[in-house]
Amino acid sequence: MTSSAILSHPIKPIADLPVDADLAQALLSSMVEYGEQLHGRRLWLACSGGRDSLSLATLCVQLYRQGKLPFLPQLLHVNHGLQADSDTWAMHVAHWAAVQQIPCRILRAQVNGHDEQAARQARYDVMRAQLNQDDVLLLAHHADDQAETVLMRLIQGAGVNGLSGMQPWRIQTQGAQRMALWRPWLTVKRANISNYAQRLKLPYIDDPTNDAGENVRSGLRLDIMPVLATYNSNVIDNIARSAQLLRDAQLIINAQAAEDLQQIEVASLQLSSAQRVLNIDKLQALPIYRQRQLLHHWLGQDEPLPPAKQLVDDVFMLSRREDPDHQTALFWQARKQSYTICRYRQQLYRLSSEWSKWLALPLTKQIQPLSDFVVADADADSAAAQPISVTLRRDNNFIWQVQMMPNALAELLDSDQDGDEKFKITFAPLGRQQRVQTALASRPQVGKKLYQTLGVPVWLRESLVLVSAVSVQQNKEWPLLLVSPFERWILGTSRSLTDTTENIGVLDSAIRSNVIRNSAIRNSLSINNAF
């Protein structure tokens, strides 16, 4: 089978053919720059069979055979099935790789859509599924691609980050999967690659759709770039240099935003990517331009693509509202998941969709005999130091547990009671009409007044749990603590338990609450909010 898109040069070994010095220097210099990141990682090369990727594969083979490159990447060719000759092209790439003795895998992708973005997403998805964690994907993007990318983003109204173009080294994540994208040729012009391919008579695939002018990128390539070159023949190099300068500027901006974030985020209320919180008073102490940049940085955490300017503007206006209405909620459908951005009092919250769903799960009452929390051997220090956990709510994403320290609570309850008294510990959702008195309050409170006093946002009010000690003999209940996923309040309804500093300290250390990501489902860092 043949295809008119494949140049009619015979497939032959290329290891001993002349190496292009400029192309080799660009690759080897980039390898030195990112040598530490490359060390110990497996490398793959995305090879469509076109001029650019086949030239990069050729250079890798040549430098490897000459001992100048310490690795030989494996080729990945994605067959979209979008062209009549797609199967022929895949066979051609496989044949070329076999002749060069370079490993090659042919992958099939299902494209959901008809535009270039859909095809690109399908390519990355199928290649990502092939790669192991932290593998490196080598890409043949060059300076002309960079110039087209910058112009596309300029047309779309991008900021400094977007106008910095493609990065020579970038970590891309999708769920728990992580890989590195390496582009060593971003300083190399297309013309240099073309000359190299022609000198070596590489039988590359000249896909006719690349120059069809049916998308923005090809339109810029065919219509705009030639015109710009009449004004300045160095337009490609100049745009690439501007992208590099903007990339450096973006690093400075990111460093400033990260420093501001450390000062303004509410650390006690953070839960990985699920809930992120800012202090509005501290935010407004910054100059307005730094407020906007911080909000852009804060919103875009955990996402591969930044938020739109309109969303940043809307969140900025939400932070500056002075009326008491806190019901406004902004919705953002990002790449990984969706988020709700809302405000309660002087705090901004970014809540993920999976976290909001978890907060809506019902809580049920649980009862544990106090004896479950008592270690019989008082001298068993190592055992006594280990908390016993009670799970209040869980799903595939998060687990909320209350941890009870053995013996400590029993000693507290026995301090003013008959030593033979038997207790149960109950964990029950706080009822809306249930009256509760915290240690600092002068009287019990109920419902809306209690939520306002404690400063509990609307979305956390169904996640309040009352921890009580119940006497088995007397059938009498002593409320001990009110806990939420992030906070706890010592209750003051039992003088015998909480009327001394010593007892309050014991209670404070005897019961702890924390929410973690479910490590059985995802491999991520636990966020411990122990008290």
Disulfide bonds with the S-S distance in Angstrom:
none
